[in-house]
Amino acid sequence: MKLTPIQKMQFTGPICIAGPTGCGKTAAALAAAEFLPVEIISVDSALVYRGMDIGTAKPTAAELAAVPHHLIDIIDPLESYSAAQFVASARQLADEILARGKLPLLVGGTMLYFKALFDGLSEMPQADEDLRAELDAKAAAQGWPALHAELARLDPVTAARLAPGDSQRIQRALEVCILSGRPMSELHQVRSLGVDWPLISLEPSDRGWLHARLAKRFEQMLADGLVDEVRALKARGDLNPELPSMRCVGYRQTWESLDSGDFKSLPERGIAATRQLAKRQMTWLRSMPQRQVIACEDPQAQLHVLAALQRLLRKSQTSAQPSANASHGPA
């Protein structure tokens, strides 16, 4: 397969590269940067956290220096980062990158972020830390099933799909109800406009290939010092296992091992959790019929991604050109 660099192109919009964890998205994006003037916008809810490098498979310092990256290392693990924040940042960054004459390449596996981009956002209120503290205190006194019963009175539709012990989602649903005065289920039906950006998806046709790759990668994370990384985060004293950052796959299991002293089962638990994440990501992807699928286990997967990018870019150039019948002065 022969590829030629595209020169002097007016980029008309971003292109997205998605796929389950471990499928080779980062490598494909970096390969694309050798042929195209790209800037990468990370679509990853774990890469936003500073100090979480090994367990998130964060790009290396050399990779970050080789190609401009955005939305990596932007918040502390104590903070939260929402899909709404991501969409606002991604859209602004895409405009700025296009204005620089470069191609915005959105790369990652947080499908909620992609879904929010493509389908638009519901008009949800921002998180309120004081209210969350009140709900946490109430749950400590009465139990989450009691708060689930309260949610059932305020928003029976949302409560029906949540387990009585699903503390994170019960808290958020109650927060939305209290702050907005409207059920979350109703607000989900009111959405802002989404985007229509092309999506290339790296997906395994052989699940066994991906499973073997994920197992090897988690074992390498352990060898690279994942336990020490989580130990240092835990030693800060202001983090806890219920924070979104510490619920990331790999970090939750390692924190549990640090609490229990059981490190023998850590590889098995971490690999199992990573497989479950990949399965959820694949389920999300199948709900995006606009995607162009490339088999990630194909030895030429990167070349196929680059070829797909060039086809999409040439197509966008053709559609952006004025009609031959229109008068635009001398040729």
N, C-alpha and C positions, 0 to 999 in steps of 0.2 A: 504494500500500500504506500503510494507516494504522496507526501504532503508538502505543500509549498507555503511559506509564510505569506500572510496577507499584509500588503503594504498600503499605506495611505488610505485607510478605510474610515468612513464616518460611521461610528457605532450608533445604532438607533435605540438600543435598549439592553438591559442585562440578560444573562443566560444563567440558568441554575443547574447545578450538578448535585444530585442527591443519591442516597443509598443507605443500606444498613451499616452499622458499625463494622469496621474492619474490611470494607469492600474495596478500598483503594482510592477513595475520593480525593484525598490530599495529593497523592502521587499523580493522579490524572490532572489535577488543577495545576500543579507545578510543571508538569510536562507541557500543558497548554501555554504556560508563560514563556516557553522557549520559542513559540511560534506566533504568539499574539501579545500585544501590550495590555496585559490584564492587571487588575487589582482585585484581590480576593476579599469578599465579605463572608465572614464565618457565620454559618447557620447552625450553631451548636450551643446549647444551653449550659454546657460544662466548661467550654473554652473561655467563657466570659470571666471566670474567676482567676484572680491572681494567686499564685502559690500552689496551684493544683495543676501540675505539669505532667507527672508520670502517668497517673491514672486516667487522665483525659486524652492521652496520646497527642499532646499539644505539639504543633510543628516545632522543629528545633530552631535554635537561634539563627543558624545558617539559612534555614528555609524562610524564616520570617524576614531576614535581611535581603534575601534574593528577590522576593516579590512583596509588594505592599500588601499587608493584611489588615483587616479591620474587625472590630468587635471581639478581640482577643485580649485578655488581661485588662478588662475595663472596670471590674468591681471587686470588692473584697468578699470572701466567702460568707461573711456575716450578712451581706446584703442580698436582696432578691432582684430578679430581672424578669420582666413579664414579656409575653408575646407582643403586647401592645408597644412596649418600649422597643422591642426588636424591629417591628414593622416600621415604626417612625424613623428609627436610625437607619435601617436598610434602605428605605426609599430616599432619604436625604443623601446618604452616601452614594447611592447609585447615580443620582443627579450630578453630584460633585465629580464623580469619576468620569462620567460621560462628558462633562464640561472640560475635563482635562484631556479629552481625546482618547481615553482608554476604555477598555471593556470591563464592566462590572461582572464578576463571576461569583455568584452566590454558591457556596460549597458547604455541605454539612448533612447531618442526619437527624436534626431535631424537627420531626415532621409537623409538630404543632406550629412551629414558626412558618414552615412552608404553607401549611393549610391557612394560617392567618393571612399570609401574603396573597395567596390565590383567591381565597373566598371572602376576604374582608374580615373586619373585626366587629364583634358585638360591642355595644356601648356600655362597657363595664366600668365601674368606679375603680380608682386606684386603691392599692392596699392602704389600710390605716393601722399603723402599729399599735396605737393606744387601744383601739377596738379589739384587735387581735389579742392583746394582753388581757383584756377583760374576758374575752371568750375562753382563753386558756385557763384563767383563774376559775371561771364558772365550770369548765370541764373537769378541772382538778377536784372541785367540790362535789359535783353531781355525776360526772362521767359523761363520755361522749354519746352514749345512747340517749341520754336525757336531752342533749343538744340536738341530736338527730330527730327526736320527737318534736322539739321546738321548730326545727326546719320543716318538718312535715306539715305543721300548721301554717307556716308562712309560704312555703313553696313545695307542695306535695309532689309535683312532677319531678323536681330535682331530687327530693328525698327518696323517692321510689327507686332511683337508680344508684343510690349510695348505700353502702353497708353501714350499720350503726357505729362501727369502730373506725370508719374512714375519716380520721380526725382532720387531715389537711383539707379535703374537699368539703366536709361539713362546715369547717371554719370559714372557708372562702364563700360558700353559698350563703351562710348567715350574714357575713360581712356585706355581701352585695345587697341582700334584702334590706338590711338596716340602713346602709348608706344611701341606697337609691330609692328605697320605698317601693321597689318592684321586685318580683321573683326573678331569679337568675334565668329560669326557663323562658321567661318572657323576653328578657334582654337578649338572649341568644338569637332571637328571631329578628332583632334589629341590627343590621350590619352595615358598615361602611363599605365602599367599593373596593374590590380586590384588584390584583394586577393580572395581566395575561403574558407572563414571561415564559419563554421556552424552558422545558425541564428535561434534562438528560438524567436517566436513572441507572446506576450500576447495581445490578441485582444478580444473585446466584441462581443458575439453573440447577446447580448441584449443591444442596444444603450441606452435604458432608464436607465439601471443600471449604465452605465458610466456617463451619464448626471447628474444623481442624485449625484453620487460621486464627480463629478467636481464642482457642485454647493456647496456642503457641504465643499469641500476643499477650495474654494475661500472665502467663508464666514468665515472659520477658519483663513485664512490668514489675513483678515481684523481684526478679533478679536485679532490676535497675533501682530498687529501693522504694517501692510503693509503701511498704509498711512504715518505713522511716518518715516518708512524706506525710502520711496520715497521723503518725505519732506526733510530729511537730505541730500539725494543725490542732490536734486534740490538746496538746500542751498549752496552747494559747489561753485556754480557760473560758473564752467567750463563745465558743462554738458548741453545738450540740447535734446529735444524730438526726434531729427532726428538721433541721434547716435544709432548704432545697439543695444547697451545695453538698452537704454531707449525705444526701440521699442519692447522689450520683452513683451509678453502677461502679463497683470496685471500692469506692470510698465507704459505703455503708457496710459492706462485708468485712472490710479491713478494720473499721471502727469496732464492729462487734467482736472481732478476734482480739483486739487490744483490750476490750472490756472483759472477755471471758478467759483470755490466755490460750485459747484453742486456735493455733495457727495451722495445725495439720489439715483441717478441713477447708482452709481458706481457698486454696486453688480450685477445689471442686465447686464451692459455693460461688466464687467469683466468676468462674467460667459459665456455670449454669445461669447466673443473673445476666451475663453478657449475651448468652444465647436467647434468653427471654426478651431482652431489649431488641435484638435483631429481628425477632419474630414480630414484635409490636411495630417496628419500623416498616417491615414488609407489609403488614396489614394496612398501615397508613398509605403506603405507596400504591397499593392496589386500588385505593379510592381516588387516585389521580390519573384518570384515563388519558390525559394529554401528554403523559411522559413518554419519552423515547427510551426504550430499554436496551441496555448493553450488558451482556453476560460478564460479570466481573471476574470470573475464573478463566476467561479467554486469555491466552498468553499475549494477545494483541489488543487487550481491552483499552489501554491508553491510546493506541493509534485509532481505535474506533471512536473513542470520545473526541479526539482531535478532529477526525473527519466529520463527525456529527456537528461539532462546533462550526467548522468551516461551511458546511452546508447551510446551517441556520443563519450564519452571517451573510452569506451570499443571497439567500432568500430574502432576508430583511433589506438588503441593499436594493434588490430588484423591486420589491414592493414599495420602497421609499422613493424610487425614481419617478419623475413626473411623466405623465402620459405623453406618448409620441405625438399625439394630436394637439397637445397644448402648446401655446406659443410662449417661449421663455427667452426670446432673443436669439442671436446667432449662436450656432453650435461651436 
